[in-house]
Amino acid sequence: MKKIIYCILLLLIACNCLWAFIPEIKTIKLNDGEEIVARLCLPDTTVKTIVFCISGTGPSTYLTKRPSFNYYDELANGFCERGLAFFTYNRRGCQDGNNPPFFVDVDSAKYAKYTPLQEAKDIESMINVLVNDKRFSNCKIVLYGISEGTIIAALVAERKNVRTDAILLHGYAHDNMFDVIKWQDEGHGVMIMANSIFDKNSDKAISKDEYEGEDKQISTYRSYLFQNQPFDSLDIVKNDLIDIWDIGKMRALFHDELMKKVMNNDWLWIRSNYFNITPQWFKDHFKLEPNKTRLLRIDIPIHIFHGMEDASVPVESVYDLQLRFDACNKTNLTVHVYEKHNHDLNFQDWLMHKEWPKGLMQIFTIAKEF
């Protein structure tokens, strides 16, 4: 018996050394009676700020499991090491699973209610639970939106139904989701990713010599992005380059087909050929006002963190938002754009080298300022 207790103590010590946070698992009732599970990660100091994380599109949980790590464990460590609490949650109908690549089990009936407005209402229910806890009644609430979460964070802030002291937007979605998806389906994101690897002369296109380079990274991405197809078969417009015109022609029919399936409520096709999001999710997003006008009505501090090589949403939109704020003489926006950073702000660098990349480090630092 003593040996068992000793082993348990060693395990607890090892866990405490590994993570800089104390997890609290919560079951939270939402506005329609549905229940979800969430996690609040606490530092070992008095909490003055809670960073409320809103994830990107699709099924997600408070862990966001991957084969060898949990994404939100890593981020929780980064925030809690700096004295900040970090909150994540299971999206409606989602719980941790064991099947790659996303390790999420989905209850389709419950998940079907996940739309941007419902997600905003769900977040309001969760924030009310947090601020009604006497330990956190005076805490600052900072919304940290990632990708689609940047739209939902802005929606929560504008509704003003719960306390929100600042919003941090990572991988900023500027336009309506219809325009974002159209931009992606036209191949702009693929071209940004490809150029980051192959384009050595910065002309936003790939020559035959660049494509056929022999270093390991080029070889890997030639297989990953282009399935090792010959250069001539990819140069569809025959201008001796692989560029956005070629990629666009390769993908020309997909967007129209996707929109037809959305209008026909063909969730099975969407799930099999695109991603596990419902036709209603698309339709509700397409009706939603874009961030580029919504954010102008928000007066709390807004910080945007965006990579120059973001292949999911264009960096040009960040500059456009700054121009809009300047034109309206609004000073509550600060933008942070990072060279050679992707949509995840190079999170993979942390996994490989255990050194936070500049973009994520700045998110931790700025969150602490509120």
N, C-alpha and C positions, 0 to 999 in steps of 0.2 A: 504493500500500500504506500509506504514511504517513497519507494522508487517511482511509483506512478505520479505522486504529487510533485516530486522533484522534476520529473520530465515535463509535467504541465507548466511548472514555474519557468523552466528553461525555455519552453515554447513561447510563453507570454513575454519573457525578456527579449527573445529574438524578434518577436513581432513589434515590440515597442521600439527596438533599435532600427527596424526596417522602415517604419512609418512614423511620421511626425504628427499624427492625429489620433484622436479618440473617436471612433464611429458610434453614432446613435442611429438605430434603425427605427423608422416611424411608419405606422399605418395611418393614412390620412383620408378622411372622407371628403369627396369633392361635392360641388354644388348640386349635382343630380343624384347623390347617394352612392355613386361608384366609389370604390376604395382603391387606392394605389399605395405602393410601398416606396419610401424615400429614405435617404441617408443624409444626416448632418455630420460632417467631419469637424471636430473641434480641436483647436490647438491646446497646449497645456498652460495657456495664459488666459486672462479675462478677455472675453470676446467683445469687441467694439463694432465689428463689421462682419456681416454675413454675405458672402458672394454666392448668389443664386444662379446656378448654371442652367441655361436653356439650350438643349442640344440641337443638332442639325436634323435634317429630314429623315423620317422613317422610324422603324422600331428601335427603341433604345431603353436602357435601364440605368439605374443609379451607379452601376459599375462600368458599363460598356466594355464587356469582356473581349479579349483577343487571345490567340493561342498561348502566348507566353507572358501576358501582362493584362492589367485592367486600366484602361485609359483614365478613368476618373480617380483611381487610386493615385496615379502619378500626379495628376493635377491637384488633387487634395493635398498631397505632400508639399507641392510647391506653394500653395496658398497658406497652409497651416504652419509651415516653417516660418512664415512671416507674420504669424499671430492672427490670421484671418480664418474664419469658419467658412466651410465650403459645402454647399447643398446641391444634391442631385436627386433625381427621381425616376421611377419607372413610368414611361409613357402609358397611357390607357391601354389595357389589354396586353401589356408586355411584362415578361419576367425573364430572369437569367435562364439560359438553356445551355446545352452541351454541343450543339451542332454548329460547325463552322459554316460561313466565315464570320457571322455576326453574333452567334451564341445567344440568341433571343428566341424564346418561345412566345408565340403570338396567339391570343384569343381573338379571332377575327371579328366576332360580334361586338366585343368591347372596343377593339382597335378601330373599328369602322367609324367611331364617333370622334376620332382624332382629326380635327380641322384647326385652322389658325385661331379662330375666335374661341372655340372650345378649349384649346390649349391655354389661351390667355386667361380664361375663367378658371381653369384648373390651377394655374400658377397663383392666381389671386387667393384661392382657397388655401394653398400651401403657405403663402406668405402670412395669411391671417393666423394660421397655426403657430408659425414661428414667433410673430410679434406678440401673441397672447401668452407665450411662455415668459414668465417673470424674469428669467435669466437674460432674455434678449429684448425686453420691452423698449430699451433705449438704443438698441443696435441700429447702425446704418444698414440698409438693404441695397446692395449693388447687384443689378441684373447683368449677367454675363452671357450674352447671346452669341452662339456660334452658327454661322451659315443661316439656315432658315430661322434659327433662334434669334438672329438680328432683327427679323421682321416681327416676331412675337414679342420680343423685349420692348420694342418701340410701341407696340399695340398696348401692352400692359402699362407702360409709362404714361401714354396719352390718356388712357381710360381713368387714371387717378383714383381707382377704387381701393388701392392699398399703398402703403408707404414704399416709395422708390426714391433713393437718394442720388443715384447715378446709373448710367448704362454704359457697359463696355461691349463693343460690337466687333467680333472677330470673324473675318471672312464676310465682309459686309454686302448684303443684298440690297441694292439701290432701287431696282425696278420692280414692277409687278412680276410675280412668279411666271406668268405666261412669257414675258420677254426674257427672263433669265433662262428658262428652259429652251426657248427658241435659240438664244445665243449659244447655249451649250450644244443643242442638236445641229446647229450649222457647222460645228466643228471647231469653234474658236478655242475652247478649252483644250481640246486635243492638240491643236497647233501650238498653243502656249507651252504645253508639257513637252511636245516634241522639240520645239525650238530651244527649250532650256537645256536639252541634251545634245542635239545635233548641230544647231546653228552657231557656228564659230565666228562668223563675220558680222553678226547682229543685223542681217537684212530681213529677218522675220520669214525666212524661207530656208529650205534644205537643198543644197546642191548634191549632185551624184557623189562627189568626193566626200562630202560631209556624211552622207547617208551610209557610205560603204567603209567608213573608218573602222579601224581594227582594234581600238582600245576596248577594254572589258565593258565599260559603262555603255558605250554605243552599241556593242554587240548585244548586251542584255536588253536594252530598250528597243533595238531593231526587232527583236523577237517579241517583246511584250506589247509594243504599240502596233507593229506592222506585220507580225507573224513571218518575218524574214522574207516578205515578198520582194521580188526584183524591183529596183528603182523605176524602170520604165513602165511597169504595171501600175505604179502609184502616181506617176506623172501623167495624170489623165488629160490635162489641158495642153500637154506637150510644149511647155515653155522651159524645159530642162531644169525644173525645180519641183520640189514638193512644197506646196503652199496652201493657203486657206481655200483657194479655188478648187484644188484637187480634193481636199478633205470635205469641203462642202458638197461637191458632186457625189462623193462616196456615200454621204449621209442624207442626201436630198429627200428621199422618200420617207425616212423614218419619222420625222416630226409630224408630217401630215397623217401618217398611220397612227401615231400615238394619240393625236388629238381626236381622231375618229373613234378610237377605243374609249377615250375619256367620255365623249358625248354619248356613246352607246353603253356606258356603265360596265365595260368589260374589265372588271378587276382582275380576273384570272389572266388575261393576256398581258395586262400592265405588270402584274406581279412576275410573270414568266419572262417578259421581254424588256422590262425597264427596271422597276423597283417595287417593293411592297408598300405602295401608297394607293389610297382609294380614289376612284373617280370623283367622289365628293370633295376630297382634299384638293384636287386640282380645281374644281369648279369654285369652291369657296375662296381659294387663293386668287383666282382670276378676277373675282369681284372686289378684291381688297385694294384699298388705296396703297400706293407704293411708299416706301420709306423716303424717297426723295422729296415728297411734300409733307408726309406725316411728321417727320422729324423736325421740321421748321416750327411746329407748334409746341415742341417740348422745350422746357426751360431749365431742366436740371443738367448737370454736366454730362456730355456725351463724348466718349473716346472711341475712335475707330482704329483697329489694328488690321493691316492688310498687306499681303505679300505681293511683290511685283510679278511673281510667277504663279499667281492664283489661277488655276484652270477651271474653277467653278463659277466665279463671278469676276467681272473685269475690274482691274485696278482703276481704269479711267473714271468709273462711277464715283470713286472716293473724291477725286479732284472736282468732279461736277458738283458733288454735295457741298464741298468747301466754297465754291463759287456762289452757290445758292445762299448759304449762310452769310457770306460777305455782302451779297446784294441786299439782304434783309437787315444788315447791321447787327446780326446775332453773334455773340462771342462765346457761347457755351459748347462749341464743337472744337475738338482737337483731333487731328488725324495723324496717324503714325504709319508710314509706308516703308517696307523693308525690302531691300534688294535681295535677290536670290532666296526669297521665302515663298513657300507654296501656300495652299489653302489651309493646311494644318499648322502654318507658321513653323515648319521644319521640326515638328514634334519628334520625328524619327531621329534627329540628332541627339536628343536626350536619351533615347533608347540605346543608341550606339555608343555614345561618349559620356553619358551622365553629366552633361553640361547643357544647361538650358539655353536654347537659341535666343537671340536678341528680342524677337517679337514676344515670346511667352514670358521672358524675364521682365519685360516692360509692363506686361499685363499684371503680373504679381506686384510690381513696384507701385504702379498707379492705383491699383485697388486698395493698397494700404494707405493712400493719401486721404481717403474719405472718412 
